[in-house]
């Protein structure tokens, strides 16, 4: 049974990334999957509505997304190992790495400053109000500093870089992939991992800890100011509580989270960018996909590190 091609049928086959015979005037019996998509049985006749198929549709969507996630994680791991191999063998373009440091680090200070400032304002205001009510105003500095050092500093810098840097990297590499610039590099025997990924990864590893410490410092200064206004707490008392509460291990955890966040932002963005093909619409889809995966991974690994270091034994 032969059907003429229509724009709708062609759109279905294009969006799913499959060859659909129905979109090219061929019989649906040659492709059962296409028959399933357009609602035909193996003989090419229309199927009757099946309630079970509608009930299983959410499970099919979950299965499809899970499969895509597994593929993406595998791509990230492969790219990460290749980047580490390039770094260990000294194949690093330091000039490009320092240029990426400027793009990733210097141009992110303003947005990180604003975010950390108001995070410090809000958190200190809430903590001061509750501790003053229970007569524990002298512990405000310790509680705020613990939250900033252990959680808010790395999280703030990581999320801001995911939104600003991760999206830019994914869009740039996706555009290069779609316009066949990556294929041109391979033709010229230039390794895309060494040329594109390694400099960005080096810059991320160097600048993420700096931005995390900077976010923590800005949040701490904002907390001191709010504590003075809301709780009439002198800065000396606030800082004395910080010294008695913060341990060296807290800074070790802080830097560990910063390094992990840098790896997640760069690797997921590069993996999405280097494995996307299509047209202009796919650039936006790849950017969205990269940001969603990076932010989700940041919160997941943040919990994993926290549970390994601070969970009660």
Secondary structure, 3 states (H helix, E strand, C coil): CECCCCHHHHHHHHHHCCCCHHHHCCEHHHCHHHHHHHCECCCCCECCCCHHHHHHHHHHHHHHHHHHHHHHHHHHHHHHHHHHHHHHCCCCCHHHHHHHHHHHCHHHHHHHHHHHHHHHHHHHHHHHHHHHHCCCHHHHHHHHHHHHHHHHHHHHHHHHHHHHHHHHHHHHHHHHHHCCHHHHHHHCCCCHHHHHHHHHHHHHHHHHHHHHHHHHHHHHHHHHHHHHHHHCCCHHHHHHHHHHHCCHHHHHHHHHHHHHHHHHHHHHHHHHHHCCCCCHHHHHHHHHHHHHHHHHHHHHHHHHHHHHHHCCC
